[in-house]
Amino acid sequence: MRNKIKISASILAANPMRFEEDIKRIEAAGIDLIHIDVMDGHFVPNITIGPFIVAGIKQITDVPLDIHLMIEHPERYVEAFAGAAEGNGIITFHIETVENPKEIISLIRSTGMKVGISLNPDTPVEMVENFLDQVDMALVMSVNPGFAGQKFIPIALSKIARLRDKGPDKMDIQVDGGITPDNISQVVKQGANVIVAASAIFKTSDPGSAIKSLKQIAEQTMEKEAVNLVN
């Protein structure tokens, strides 16, 4: 049985002048996760959020936090972000930034947070395959990380399919970048079940309706795929 669909709203696309309002709106709409892109200006060409802001977000909402560390030396910051999230959620690191993935997996696990492992569009799936049985989620970047509003890179589809084939059934597969109502079915068909959406939520006139629509399309796609497998 496929893992259930979850929508993770990326606050990278939210209005920084009304964070609390935006977060409350998506919470009321039943958002599953709040995706927080942490960028250091080195691994990616942008600088975003630190633990202090994450702690502030945690004071606003009880929705689990989906903390995506797009930073060099993530091991230096795991405990700070886990503490800011109060142990509620998942921390994902990039395979490209670490020499010993097992060590950081163990470190994240020790904080009480779930563990995610991510790979960029140009990174082959083989780099993470040996660690899939040790993580809760694999994240496929479907844009080059750094900025919201980019277009979906189709190479992500084959990566999602390979991860679903190679990873344990219980492992979530997340896709991040350029997801819209027009292409969400494509990633779900390949095996993704945790969908990060930024502009598709926060750049609409009604973020709550956008969340519900994305989830409905994804769940209907998953149901059709299940029927096809039976037949």
SULJOFEN-V405355 format. One record per pair of residues at least 4 apart in sequence whose C-alpha atoms are under 6 Angstrom apart, sorted by the first residue. I is the first residue (numbers start at 1). J is the second residue. D is the distance in whole Angstrom. If there is no record, write none. Layout:
# SULJOFEN-V405355
{{I J D} {I J D}}
This chain:
# SULJOFEN-V405355
{{5 193 5} {5 194 6} {6 32 6} {6 194 5} {7 32 5} {7 194 6} {7 195 5} {8 32 6} {8 33 4} {8 34 5} {8 35 6} {8 195 6} {8 196 5} {9 34 5} {9 35 5} {9 196 6} {9 197 5} {9 198 6} {10 35 4} {10 197 6} {10 198 5} {13 198 5} {13 199 6} {13 202 6} {14 202 5} {26 31 6} {26 208 6} {27 31 5} {29 208 5} {33 63 6} {33 64 5} {33 65 6} {33 66 6} {34 65 5} {34 66 6} {35 66 4} {35 67 6} {36 66 6} {36 67 5} {36 68 6} {37 68 5} {38 48 6} {38 49 5} {38 68 6} {38 69 5} {38 70 6} {39 46 6} {39 47 5} {39 48 5} {39 70 5} {39 71 6} {40 47 5} {40 71 5} {41 45 5} {41 46 5} {41 47 5} {43 71 5} {43 72 6} {44 146 5} {45 146 6} {46 146 6} {51 81 5} {51 84 6} {54 84 6} {55 84 4} {64 88 5} {64 89 5} {65 89 5} {66 89 6} {66 90 5} {67 91 5} {68 92 5} {69 92 6} {69 93 5} {72 97 5} {79 83 6} {82 87 5} {87 112 5} {87 113 5} {89 113 6} {90 113 5} {90 114 4} {90 115 6} {91 115 5} {91 116 6} {92 115 6} {92 116 4} {92 117 5} {93 117 5} {93 118 6} {94 117 6} {94 118 5} {94 119 6} {95 119 6} {109 113 6} {115 135 5} {115 136 5} {116 135 6} {116 136 6} {116 137 5} {116 138 6} {117 138 5} {118 138 6} {118 139 4} {118 140 6} {119 123 6} {119 140 6} {120 141 5} {121 141 6} {132 167 5} {136 171 5} {137 171 5} {137 172 4} {137 173 6} {138 173 5} {139 173 6} {139 174 5} {139 175 6} {140 175 5} {141 175 6} {141 176 5} {142 152 5} {142 153 5} {142 156 5} {142 176 6} {142 177 5} {143 152 6} {143 153 6} {143 177 5} {150 178 6} {151 178 5} {152 177 6} {152 178 4} {160 190 6} {161 190 5} {161 191 6} {163 167 5} {164 191 6} {173 192 5} {173 193 6} {173 194 6} {174 192 6} {174 194 4} {174 195 6} {175 195 5} {176 196 5} {179 184 6} {179 197 6} {180 184 6} {180 200 6} {181 214 6} {185 218 6} {185 221 6} {187 192 6} {188 192 5} {199 203 5} {201 207 5} {201 210 5} {202 207 6} {215 219 6}}
